[in-house]
């Protein structure tokens, strides 16, 4: 028995720390009072459906906290709920825990600032991924948030269906330099996030999955990380990254030799977005030296035995790639 948020042992539901992060300390059940989407309630769900992620098939719903109970809502939402997606992807039943595990690894192992999240269960015990919105203020109003598709002027009307994949991580870095006052620390945070997505085979880290948010003082900072998951599990054959690392047609010698990104490529990205070489090297070494902690978290997760093995295989393969210099 483990906490449905952080995997802490001997906890049923959510531990105190997770309750503070998610529900301001309220003792909210880890089982919802309504059933997962199915034939008899599908109309109610369809009225509130929004699509995102994994090739556009994953669904999300808006929730609000009423006293100590979560309920679906079409306005004033404080949480996002992602149930098991339609079976247009491989292993759809593993998607909620895949995202939950990846977000927890980002926070607990790599100390990446992430949106508060947990696993939660419908009344019929089907799992879903739950995350707290970070753009909603205590009074219900919202902070101004813009993703990097918006900031780079990319939209479906002008750039086509795949507009959110029309860019590079170098482009995003240059926009951070333009819009964020404390751009250097923000750039290192961004670099760590890009590298994390590569290590954990998140091939859907596109322009809309990185954002800036306005603070109470009026300046801008990077939002907490969100939508982190090993998408390769659900989309076999997917590309390693949603965006190219940097601009131009010139591949590094490493890429020409091995056919995939490695240490020299990420060092080149760091150089192009003005991260000091020694700092970039330290980040990469630190992030590829956490295998023991990662393996432990995968083992403690609620993924099936088969998917645990796949998740670990993909992670270890990416670490191996980076160590080829």
LUMKOLZA-234051 format. One record per residue: residue in three letters; x, y, z of N, C-alpha, C in turn. Coordinates in steps of 0.2 Angstrom, whole numbers, plus 5000, padded with zeros to 4 digits. Each point is the difference from the previous one (the first is absolute). Example, Ala and Ser with C-alpha at 12.3 -4.5 7.8 and 13.67 -1.06 7.14 Angstrom:
% LUMKOLZA-234051
ALA506649725039499650065000500450065000/SER499850054996500450065001499650055003/
This chain:
% LUMKOLZA-234051
UNK500449945000499650065000500450065000/UNK500050044995500450064999499550064999/UNK500350065001499650074999499950004992/UNK499450024998499850004993500350074997/UNK500450045004500350054997500849995000/UNK500349995005500850005000500349935001/UNK499549955001500249935001500349985007/UNK499950055005500249995007499749945003/UNK500349965003499849935003499550015005/UNK499649955001499549995005499550065001/UNK499850024994499550064999499449974996/UNK499450015002499449994996499850064998/UNK499950024993499850064998500650054999/UNK500050065003500550044999500350025007/UNK500750015000500450025006499850075001/UNK500250025006499950075002500450054995/UNK500649994998500350044996499750014993/UNK499749944997499750004994499350045001/UNK499749995006499350045001500250075000/UNK500550025003500250075000500150034993/UNK500449964996500150024993499450014996/UNK499649955000499449994996499450035002/UNK499950005007499350025002500050055006/UNK500650035001500150055005499949975007/UNK500249935001500049975006499349965001/UNK499550014996499449965001500049934999/UNK499749965004500049934999499549984995/UNK500250004993499649984995500149934998/UNK499549964999500149934998500349994994/UNK500449944999500349994994499649964995/UNK499349995002499549974996499550054999/UNK499850014993499550054998499349985002/UNK499550045000499349985001499649994994/UNK500449994994499649994994500549954996/UNK499649974995500349944996500550034994/UNK500449964998500450024994499550004994/UNK500350044994499650004994499749934997/UNK499449994999499749944997499450024997/UNK499749954997499450014996499450045003/UNK499949985006499450045003500150075003/UNK500650025000500250075002500450044995/UNK500149974994500450034995499850074998/UNK499450015000499750074998500350055004/UNK499949995007500250045005500850024999/UNK500449954999500750014999500150034993/UNK499749994995500150034993499950075001/UNK499550025004499950085000500650035003/UNK500449975003500650045004500749974997/UNK500049974994500649974998500450054997/UNK500750005001500550034997500549954998/UNK500450014994500549954998500750035001/UNK500449965001500750025001500549944999/UNK500650014999500649955001499949944995/UNK500449955001500149944997499549994993/UNK500350044995499750004994499250025000/UNK499950045005499350035000499549965002/UNK500149945003499549965003499950005007/UNK500450025004499950005007499550065002/UNK499649985005499550055002500150035006/UNK499750065002500150035006499350035002/UNK499950005007499450035003500250055005/UNK499650055001500150055005499649985007/UNK500450015005499749985007500050065004/UNK499650015005500050055006500049965006/UNK500250035005500049975007499550045004/UNK499449965001499550025004500049975007/UNK500250045005500249985007500549955000/UNK499949935000500549955000499949954995/UNK499650024995499849964994500150034993/UNK500349964996500250024993499449994995/UNK499850054997499449994995500250034993/UNK499749974995500150034993499650075000/UNK500350044996499850074999500150024993/UNK499650054997500250034994500250075001/UNK500150025006500350075001500350005007/UNK500550045001500350015006500449945002/UNK500349964995500449945002500650015003/UNK500249965005500650015004500549944999/UNK499749944997500449944998499849984993/UNK500549964998499949974993500049925002/UNK499649974997499949925001500149974993/UNK500449955000500249964993499849935002/UNK499549974997499849935001500449964995/UNK499949945000500349954995499850034993/UNK500450014996499850034993499749944996/UNK499750024994499749954996500649954997/UNK499849954998500549954998500350014993/UNK500150064999500450014993500750015001/UNK500249985006500850005002500149935003/UNK500649985000500249945004500050015007/UNK499849955004499950005007499750065003/UNK499450014998499650065002499950005008/UNK499949945003499950005007500650015004/UNK500650014997500650025004500150074999/UNK499650044996500250074999499950045007/UNK499550005004500050045006500649995004/UNK500249935002500649995004500650024997/UNK500149994993500650024996500150085002/UNK499550044999500150075001500150025007/UNK499749975005500150015007500749985002/UNK500249944998500749985001500550054998/UNK499950024993500550044997500150075004/UNK499450025001500050075004500349995007/UNK499949945003500349995007500749995000/UNK500349974994500749995000500350074998/UNK499750044996500250074999500150045006/UNK499550005005500050035006500549975005/UNK499949945001500349975006500849994999/UNK500149974993500749984999500450064997/UNK499750044996500350054996499950075003/UNK499650015005499850065003499850054995/UNK499649984995499750054995499350025003/UNK499950064999499450035002499449984996/UNK499549965003499549974996499350025003/UNK499550004995499350015003499849945005/UNK499750025005499849955005499649954997/UNK500149935001499649954997500049945004/UNK499549954998499949945004499649954995/UNK500049945002499549954997499450015004/UNK499449994997499450005003499649954997/UNK499449975003499649954998499350024999/UNK499749984995499350014999499649955005/UNK499450015001499549965004500149924999/UNK500149994993500149934998500749985000/UNK500450035003500749995001500550004994/UNK499750034995500550024994500450055002/UNK500750004998500450055002500050064995/UNK500250065003500050064996500650045003/UNK500350054995500550045002499750075002/UNK500250035006499750065003500650055001/UNK499950064997500550055001499650075002/UNK500350045005499850065002500250064995/UNK499550044998500250054996500450055003/UNK500650034997500450055004499950074997/UNK499550004995499850074998499450035003/UNK499749965005499450035004500250035006/UNK499850065001500250045007499549975005/UNK500150025006499649985006499350034999/UNK499950064997499350034999499749974994/UNK500349964996499749974994500250034994/UNK500350065000500250034994500649964998/UNK500350024994500549964997500650054999/UNK500649975000500650034998500150004993/UNK500350054997500150004993500549954998/UNK499949954996500449954998500049994992/UNK500650004997500149994993500549954998/UNK499849954996500549954998500450024994/UNK500549964999500550034995499749994992/UNK499549974999499750004994499750084999/UNK499750025005499750075000500650055000/UNK500549995004500550055000500450004994/UNK500049954996500450004993499550014995/UNK499450015001499550024995499849944995/UNK500049945003499849944996499349995002/UNK499649994995499349975001499849964994/UNK499449965001499849964995499850044994/UNK499750055000499850044995500550024995/UNK500650025003500650024996500549954999/UNK500149955004500549964999499849925000/UNK499349994999499849934999499949965006/UNK499749944999499849955005500649995005/UNK500650004997500649985005500450065002/UNK499650065001500350065002500449995006/UNK499849965005500350005007500749964999/UNK500149974995500749964999500450054995/UNK499850064998500450044996500450055004/UNK500649975002500550045003500649955003/UNK500450035004500549975003500150025007/UNK500449965004500150025007500550065000/UNK500450014995500450065000499550064999/UNK499549994996499550064999499750025007/UNK499849945004499750025006500550035005/UNK500649985000500550035004500150074999/UNK500050024993500150074998499450045003/UNK499449974999499450045003500050015007/UNK500349955004500150015007500550065002/UNK500550004996500550065001499650074998/UNK499550004996499750064998499550025005/UNK499649955003499450025004500149995008/UNK500549965002500149995007500650045003/UNK499950045005500550055002500649965003/UNK499949955004500549965003500149944995/UNK500350014994500049964995500549945001/UNK500550015003500549955000499849945005/UNK499850015006499749955004499449964996/UNK499650044997499549974996500249964995/UNK500550024997500349964994500349935003/UNK500350005005500249945003499449955002/UNK499550035003499449965001499749974994/UNK500050044995499749984993500549944997/UNK500650015001500549954997499949945004/UNK499950005006499949945004499449964998/UNK499550044999499349974998500149974993/UNK500350034995500149974994500449945000/UNK500550005004500449945001499649945004/UNK499650025004499649955004499549974995/UNK499750044996499549974995500449954995/UNK500650024998500449954996500149935004/UNK500350015006500149945004499449965001/UNK499450035001499449965001499649994994/UNK500350014994499649984994499350034999/UNK500050075002499450044999500150034993/UNK499749974995500050034994499550054998/UNK499650025005499550054999500150065003/UNK500650025002500250065003500150064995/UNK499450024997500050054995499950075003/UNK499950054995500050075002499550015005/UNK499449975000499550015005500149975007/UNK500549965000500149975007500650035004/UNK500150064998500550055003499650075001/UNK500050035005499650065001500450055005/UNK499850064999500250055005499350035003/UNK500150025007499450025003500250075004/UNK499550045000500250075003499949995008/UNK500550035004500050005007499650055003/UNK499850005006499750065003500350075000/UNK500749994999500450074999500050024993/UNK499749964995499950024993500649984995/UNK500549965003500549984995499849924998/UNK500449974996499949944998500549945002/UNK499749945001500549955002499749944996/UNK500449945000499849944997499549975005/UNK499549974997499549965004500349945003/UNK499749975005500249935002499949954994/UNK500449955000500049954994499349965000/UNK499849994995499349964999500049954994/UNK499649965000499949954994500649964999/UNK500449985005500649965000499849925000/UNK500249974995499849925000500549974995/UNK500049945000500449964995499649984995/UNK499950044995499549994994500249954996/UNK500649985000500349944996499649945001/UNK499849995006499649945002499350004997/UNK499750054999499450014996500050014993/UNK500650024997500050024993500749974998/UNK500049934999500649974998500350034993/UNK500650014999500350034994500050075000/UNK499850035006499950085000500850035000/UNK500050064997500750035000500250015007/UNK500750015001500350015007499850075003/UNK499950054996499850065003499450034995/UNK499650045003499450034996500350064996/UNK500550035002500450054996500749994999/UNK500350024995500750004999500450045006/UNK500649985002500350035005500250074998/UNK500250014994500250074998499950014993/UNK500150064998499850024993500649984995/UNK499850004994500549984994500049934998/UNK500349994995500049934997500749965002/UNK500450045004500649965001500049965006/UNK500149934999500049965006500750005003/UNK500049985006500749995003500349944998/UNK500649995001500449944998499749945003/UNK499850015007499749955004499449974996/UNK499550054998499449984997500149964994/UNK500550034996500149974993500349935001/UNK500349985006500349945001499549955003/UNK499650025005499649965003499250004998/UNK499850054997499450014998499550025005/UNK500250035006499650025005500450055004/UNK499650045004500450055005500449975005/UNK500550035002500449985006500350065003/UNK500549995004500350055004500350064996/UNK500349994994500250064996499450054998/UNK499549964998499450044998499750055005/UNK499949975006499850045006500550055002/UNK500649994999500550055002500050064994/UNK499849984994499950054995499450045001/UNK499449975003499550045001500150055006/UNK500449975005500150055006500450064997/UNK500549994996500450054997499650054997/UNK499549984996499650044996499550045004/UNK499849985006499650045004500450035006/UNK500650004999500450045005500149975007/UNK500049945000500249965007500749995000/UNK500350025005500749995001500249924999/UNK500549994997500249934998500149965006/UNK500350025005500149965006499449995004/UNK499550055000499349995003499649944996/UNK500150014994499649954996500249935001/UNK500749995000500349945001499849975007/UNK500050045005499849985007499349985000/UNK499650034997499349984999499949944997/UNK500349984995499949944996500349945004/UNK500650015003500349955005499549995006/UNK499850055003499549995006499449964998/UNK499750024994499449974998500049934997/UNK500649984998500149934998500349965005/UNK500150025006500349965006499449995005/UNK499449994998499549995005499649934999/UNK500349964996499749934998499749975006/UNK500449995006499849975006499350025002/UNK499950075001499450035002499449994995/UNK500250014994499549994994499749925001/UNK500549965000499849935000499549985006/UNK500250035006499649995006499350034999/UNK499950064997499450034999499649964995/UNK500349974995499649964995499849945003/UNK500449975004499849945004499450015005/UNK500050065003499450025004499450024997/UNK500050014994499550034996499449954999/UNK499550024997499449964999499949974993/UNK500650014996500049984993500049925001/UNK499749974994500149935000500749974999/UNK500149945002500749974999500350014993/UNK499649994995500250014993500250074999/UNK499650055002500150074998500650035005/UNK500149975006500650025004500649984996/UNK500049944997500649984996500150044994/UNK499550024997500150054994500250065002/UNK499750035005500250075003500750005001/UNK500249955004500750005002500549994994/UNK499849964995500449984994500150074997/UNK499550044999500050064996500550055003/UNK499950005007500450055004500849985000/UNK500149945001500749975000500350014993/UNK499649994994500350014994500250084999/UNK499650045002500150074999500750025004/UNK500049985006500650015004500649974997/UNK500049944997500549974996500250054994/UNK499550034996500250044995500350065002/UNK499850035006500450065002500749995002/UNK500149945002500749985003500549984994/UNK499750004994500449994994500350074997/UNK500650015002500350074998500550004995/
